[in-house]
Amino acid sequence: MKFLKMLFPRPPSFRRARKVEKSLSGCTLSFEAPPYSDPYSSIQEWETGPDSIDIFEGNTFHPIKYRSAKDIDNFIEYSGIKVRRLFSSIWAFKSMPFFSNHGGDIQCAISVSAIEDLPINETLFSNKTFLQEIFRRYDLTKLQNFNEGIKSDLFDLTQYRWPSYLGPLNSQWVEQGGLDWLYFETQPLVSGSDSISWHTAISDKHILSCHFTITRAVSNAGNAFRINQRTPWDNYINFIQKIMDSLKLDLSPGLNTRRTEVQSQPGANSKSIFGCSPQQIEDAKHVMQMWSGRGYTDSSRDKNESHRATPEEVSEFIDKRILPRPLHNSYPLEEKIEVVSRLPPEQIQRPLIGPR
């Protein structure tokens, strides 16, 4: 059984991989990946992105959207950051023999972001500015993605805000395809999917991002803790790494000269990283433990008992999850810094956990 767990969920074969090429205002991006395999539908329009885009044509970009903290079913546009999708795909994984054939999937989205409100004297080719802008988008789309939590008192009318994700995790700088990329991961706390993100600056105000979403299909595991407990993610990670190892990005001569000019300035090429705070970790342990009974039944317990994991089990998992896991071509880890969000104060909502 241990041997089977190493083989499954089984990824698509790279023997069918073909080269994908994109042009971005004189920059060229190429990578290899198998054709998409959609486990849900035969009519989804995957891999239909443009072969060439003008990154300096703002009319083709759209504002990013984030979830409202006051109404979690409502999404709000944020005009300071605009995005253009380049490529999207999905690859189905197969489960172990004698189980459901569906073992989950990986979705990929490659996009260019334009920072519309970047101060005129700043450039994304400076790693400090770049880190701040990556964090601003992450703060909007992940750290301010809340759920209403679980109330033990039916008469408690307080509107709690529990974080739905923990991150950024395992952040590091990686030399990949000719340029330096910022890599990090996101851990869901309720249900949802794991996220792997790669980002690099391609102009003074444009970022190229490769975002992978990992969905693991597991029976009797309706929450993030039980999914991680039941199914390793090694094969998913290895599949993503094969795609990224094949990736090559060449900036246009003008942008490459500009990048070299900025990066030669004192401090502009620092490899500082960011991460989650001790308070985030403490909150995450509580949230994940409270949701650890969702969609899960422990056959050794009475059906009327709680089927949650113990706080100790969840704490052990998160303590391991936040440890660094350097990639094979990453730079030595430098100082982890606290990045101050550039969001306007009125748009910042923070967790409201309540009694523990």
N, C-alpha and C positions, 0 to 999 in steps of 0.2 A: 504493500500500500504506500509506503514511503517513496518507493521508486516512481509509482504512478503520480504521486503528488508533485514530483519534480518535472514530469512531462506535461501535466495538465494544470489548468486549462491550456489547451494547445493553440499556439498562435498560427496565423496564416503563414504559408511557406514563402520565404524570400526568393525561391527559385523563379517565381513569376514576377519579381520586382522589375519595374521599368523606370526610366529616368523621367523626372518631371522638371521642367524648366520654366522660369518666370523672369520677366524683365521689368525693372522698376527705375525709370528715368536714368538709364545708363548703367544701373546696377544689375547684376545677373545672379539669380538664385537657382540652384539645382539640387536635387536630392533623389534618392531612389526609394520606392515603396511598392508593395503589391497593389493590384487593382482593388477597389473597395469591395467589401462584402457586407451588405446590410442585412442583419438578422431579422429586421422588422418589416421591411417594405421593399418592393421591387420598383417603386416609382419615385423614390426620393432622389432629388437631383444633387448627387455628390459629384465632386471634382469638376464643377462647372464654372469655376472662377476664371477670370481673364488671364491670358498669357502675358499681357503687358499692361502696365498702368503708369500714369504720370502722377507721381507722389506729390507734385507741387500744384495739382489741379484740385483745389479744395472742394469743388462742387460734387465730386464723386465720393466724398467721405460723409459718414453719418455719426451723429453724437452717440457716445456710449450710453447705456441705460443701467440704472442701479435700482435696487429694491428699496421702496420707501419704508422707513422705520415705523412710521405711524400707521401704514396700511401695507402689510407684507405682500398683499396680492397686487399691489400697484407698482409699476416701474416708472422711473423719472429719467428724462434725458438730461445729460450733463454736457453742455456745449463746449467746455474747455478742452475736452479730449474727443477727437473724432477718429473713426475707424473705417478702413476699407478691407474687406475680405479678399484674400488672394487664392486660397485653396482650402477645401474641406473634404474630409473623407472619413470612413468608418471601416473597421475591420473586426469581424466576428471571431471569437475564440470558441473552441469546442471543449465541452466538459469531459470529465472522466467517463470511461465505459460503464454501461449499465445505469447511467444517470441521464438527465435531460441533455440533449445534444448541445444546448446553448450554454456556453461558459462565460458569457459576458462579451464586452467589446471595448475597443479603444476608438474614440473620436479625436480627430485632429483638425485644428483650425489655425491656419497661418494668415496673419493679417498685418497691415501697416497702420500705426496710430500716428495721428498728427496732433501735436500739442499746440493748440490754438492760442493759449494765453501765456505762453512762456515769456518771462521778462526779456526785454530786447537785448540785455547784456549777458544773457546766459545761453549755453549751448548743451545739447544732450551728449556731445562728444566728450564733455567733462563728466567723469564717472560720478561725482557727487551730485550734480544736477540730475543726471540720468537716474540714479538711485531714488532721489526724491520723487521723480515723476512716476517711476514704476510703483513706488509705495502709494502714491496718491490714488492711482487707479485700483490698486489692490485693496486699499482702505475702503473705497467706494463699493466695489463689487463683491468683496469677500468679508472683510472685517465688520462691515455694516449690514451684513446679511444675517438677520436675526430670526428666531422662532419664538413662539409665545411660551414655551416651557411647559412644565408639568406642575399643576397645583395639587397639593395634598389636602388643602382645605377648600371645599366646594363653595364656601362663603367668602373666599378671598377674591376681591374684585380688582386687585392690582394688575395692571398690564405689564407683565414682565417682558424683558428682552434678553433672550439667551443667544449667545453666539452659535452660529451654525457651522463654523469652520475654525480650525486652529492653523495658524501660519503667520508669516512665511516660515517654512521648515527647510532645513538642509540647504540654506542658501550658500552659493559659491560662484566664483568666476571660473569660466571654462573656455579654453581655446578650442574653437570649433569652426572648421571650414574657412580658416583664414582670418577670423575676427574673434574678439573676446565677447562672450555671452554671459549674462547673469542667469543662473539657474536656481529654481526653488520649487518646493512642493507645498501642497495644501491638504490637510487632513479633515474630512467631514466628521462632524460630531453626532449627527442625528441619523441621517441616511445619506442619499446622494452618492457622488462619485469622487474619487481621488483626482487631484489635478497635478500635472507636471508642466512647468512653464519655463520657456527660454526666451530671453529678450536681448536685443543688441541695437545700438543706435546706428542709423544709416544716413542721417543728415543732422543739421543743427536742431531740428524740431520734429524728426520722424524716428519711430521705433519699429523694428520688425520683430514680431512675436510668433513663436511656435507654441501652441497650447494643446496639450493632450489631456483628455478626460478618460479615466479608467472606470468602467462599470463592471463589477464582478457579480455574476449570477450565481447565487447560492441559495439552496432551499433552507427553510427554517432559520433565516438570518436576516431579519428585516431592519437591521440597524447597523451603524458603522462599526461598532465594537465587535459584534458577532461575525460580520463579514471578514474583518481582519483576523479574527480568531480561527475562522474556518478555511479560508482560502489565501495562500501566499500570493504576493503580487510580483514575484521574481520574473515570471515569463512575460508579463505585461511590460515591466520595466525594460527587460532585455530587447523586446520588440521595438520599443520607442528608441532605445539607444542605437539600434541598427539603422534606423531612419536618420537619426542625427549624425551618426558617424559618416554617413554618405553625403551629408549636406556640405555644400560649398557656396560661399557668398563673396562676390567681388564687387566692391564699390566702384562707381565711375571714377575716372582719373581725378576730376575736380573734387569730389567728395572725399576720396582717399587722401588727397593733399590736405584738405581742410581738417580731416580727422587727425592726421599726423601732426599738423601744426598745433591743434588744441591739446592733444595728448602729451606733447613735449613740454607744456607749461607745468610749473611746480604744482604737484598734488592732483593734477587732472587725471592721471593714470593710476590713482590709488585703487586698491582692490578691497575696500571695506565692504562688509556685508551687513544685512539686517536680519532680524529674527523676531520671534515672539517674546513677550515680556513674561516675568514670573506670574503676574496677575492673570494674563491670558491662560497660562498653563494651569493655574489653580482653578479658574472658571471652567476650562475645558474638561478637566477631570470630573467635575461635578455634573456638567451637562451630559457627557458621554455615559457616565454611570447611570444617571436618571433615565436616559433613553435606551439603555442596554437590554430592556425587556421587550421593546417594540418589535412585533413580528417574530418573536422567538419563544419557543416552548422547551423548557428543560424537562425531559421525560422522567428524571429522577425526583421531580418535585410535584407536589399536589397542585392541581390546576388553579386552586384558589390562592396559592402562595405567590409571592413576588418572584418573577423569573429574571430579575435584573442580576447583573454581575456584581460582585462585591467591590467596594471602593478600592480595596487593595489590588484587585485584578486590573481594574482600569488604570489606576495610578502606575502600575508596573508597565503596562502597555505604552502609555504616553511618555513615561520616562525613557523608554527605549526609542520611541518614535522621534523624539526631539534630538537624538544624538546625531552628530555629523556623519555623513556617508559620502566621502569624497568620490567623485567620478574619476575615471582613469586618466583624463586629460585636464584636470582642474588645477588651478593655481593653489599654492599653499594658502591656507586660511589666514586672513588678516583680522584686524580688529572688527568686532561686531559693534555697530554704532546704533544709536537711537535716532531714527529718522522722524522728523516732525512733519506731520501731514500738512499739505498745502491747501486742504479744503477750507472753505469759509467756516468759521465757528458755528454758524446757524445750521450748517448741513451735517455737522458731526453728531452722531448718536452713539452712545456707549452702552455696554451691557447693563441690564438691571436684573441681577440674579435672584435677589430675595433670600429668604431663610434657607439654610442648607440642612 
